[in-house]
Amino acid sequence: MLPLLTAACLLLLAGESLAQLRDESTISTEGTQFVKPEPPPRPAPPVPPARPRTAAPRAPEPPVVKRPPRRAAPPPRYPSVVFLLDTSDSMLNKVPGKGTTRLDEAKSALSRVVQSMSRVTRMQLWTFNTRRKPVTIGGAPPGSFIAVGRPGLREQLARKIQGIRTAGGTNLYQAIIRTLDIFGAPADQPLYRSGQRFPVLVVISDGEDGGKTGHTLESVLAARRRYPLVTINTIGFHISGDEKSYQRLCRISTNPQGCATADNQQQLQKILESFYQPRG
């Protein structure tokens, strides 16, 4: 009896695959009577080793797109601006339809611009007629830039602007040449070259040079070439675009878009604000 049971068990083991469910779990038939005893089966031929399954070829990996590294945002650039205001006798001319003078409007525009300047802007204000004069603020020596954000400085500067007076002729060329030398201070050159500061000279005038100093337009252009990092902007105040004086001002400006005319205080203020604002 034992051999028959052993044979049955061998048969069951040989047919074990028939006792697998669809979910690949196996039912054990050992010790049951579900299988009819039969003679011992012939030795099964050796089963060749199963061939290793060849993995299905993988889809090629999408190419890795190397994105350029993000560039750090450039540091903000702020101006070191010098305003050069014409205070010759012609600035006393009355504005048509108003009881104010050209100088009154120019001073009001400058005062408003100072109030809206960025606190990190550095500036100087000079006037010129026969002579060039600094408007000193905060005890700083002439030719020194002041930070507009210093406490109380805006109010002090506004009072100084309102106190500006007129007298004399128009030594325009000499005033521009001497004012450009302000930007030659050795301590400021690294700031200008690196772009941390951009130097700007803004000239506001209603006339042309009186020809009393021996300086010419060519002299001004030569001085401009000595300071290639300085942007010169010129504004013809209460003069028309077809006047020779305005055309000469435009030749002095660094770029054509840096030359403009203003017919009133509001226009002058808007132009001045565009000159000192940081550029991208």
Secondary structure by P-SEA (a helix, b strand, c coil): caaaaaaaaaaaaaacccccccccbbbbcccccccccccccccccccccccccccccccccccccccccccccccbbbbbbbbbbbbccccccccccccccaaaaaaaaaaaaaaaccccccbbbbbbccbbbbbccccccccccccccccaaaaaaaaaaaacccccccaaaaaaaaaaaccccccaaaaaaaccbbbbbbbbbcccccccccccaaaaaaaaaacccbbbbbbbcccccccaaaaaaaaaccccccccccccaaaaaaaaaaaacccc
